[in-house]
């Protein structure tokens, strides 16, 4: 697959959810999200993109430079950026539950509008395509939009667990939080088939968010108990005898 060129971190926009549908740039992004997610990067031509967006080919060059630039913008602007969540869930004054509500709410808010659910579904398809058949953009995406939010979440958990340093268990906990949030994105079709009412109103989405917060708080509480139990089970070291005492005994 042709690889988008390396570049500095691209500018972020909140989301296509509130984009102006009369704006040619927004129409190109919406068309690109659908086509790239369905067909992949290599099989999607600039002609397909322009035709689906109802614009001429020159618009791609004008707004994005080339097809690779449009691909990058689709990835970074479709549903917003995880990095934009960091200032919302990291303030030290937030309680654990408030921090978790801000974190999980960043994932669930898309589902409060039907169009947001569609965008999320298309984005996850695009995300999985890129993960399984990556361009060089994938490394850029990980560095700019995944590493930072993960480290920020680790910092929040470390603070609430009152730990002095990170360790493997703390990172496992942070990764499990991301898994809880992404499960909603990955299971949309199954939810729609078995229990569509779970996401069909803003109130239902709020209830889902609240349950994610409950689950996240329970995971943190379990980790705290595990660490306390491990500390209690650790054998105590015998007091170390001083050099002076050893010399006195020898005499």
Secondary structure, 3 states (H helix, E strand, C coil): CCCCCCCCCCCCCCCHHHCCCCCHHHHHHHHHHHHHHHHCCCCCCHHHHHHHHCCCCHHHHHHHCCHHHHHHHHHHHCCCCCHHHHHHHCCCCCCHHHHHHHHHHHHHHHHHCHHHHHHHHHHHHHHHHHHHCCCCHHHHHHHHHCHHHHHHHHHHHHHHHCCCCCCHHHHHHHHHHHHHHHHHHHCHHHHHHHCHHHCCCHHHHHHHHHHHHHHHHHHHHHHHHHHHHHHHHCCCCCCCCCHHHHHHHHC
